Amino acid sequence: MKKYISKFHYLTQDLSNRSHIEQVQVACQAGANWVQYRCLTKNEEELVNEISQIAVICDDWGATLVVTNHYHLLDRVDVQGVHIEDLDADLMAIRAKIGEDKTLGASATNIKGLQAVQALGVVDYCGYGPFGHTTTKVNDKPLLGFEGYQQLEKMMVDIPVIAVGGIGINDVELLLQTGIYGIAVSSAVNLAPDPAAAVKEIYKKIY
């Protein structure tokens, strides 16, 4: 089943001065049509409560909502899918658990990993990175840079590839010129002086 995959993935993050709910409200109001809720600091009940509130916001604005890693919550919240960051996760088992209707995204950090994700035939898109230095998550993988995405043109990669990790607004146009499908950003929006303006600027560059 072919799913709709946006070319612009907006990710929330744990911030001391702004809740995930506030982040999503700003992003959706500014035009983000794909929200990835990425919270790794709350217990299950807190997650369910927050995701449920975010789902209402996304529904109001017509935005797709996926959650990072917490696929075990999909029967308790109204979301469109899940993105799995664990490179060793059993994606076949996760697909069986969540069903065919939900969107399943996975992560890869090199060509071999990306091709392995594609070969499974159960993943709808792949977040591929890191592009550059990022403080959003701990990273010990080599940075891909523009060259890492340019290499994909020579490979048999049909799955939508989303560049992720340390992407700034000024990187977006050059990344898209490599032929990748789309961009995922977190800090470029969330840590910007004006997050709404950052969303609008990135959206214009992509679309």
Secondary structure, DSSP 4 states (H G I P E B T S, - for coil): -PPP--SEEEE----SSS-HHHHHHHHHHTT--EEEE---SS-HHHHHHHHHHHHHHHHHHT-EEEEES-GGGTTTS--SEEEE--TT--HHHHHHHH-SSSEEEEEESSHHHHHHHHHHS--SEEEE---S--SSS---SPP-HHHHHHGGGGS---S-EEE-SS--GGGHHHHHTTT-SEEEESHHHHTSSSHHHHHHHHHHHH-
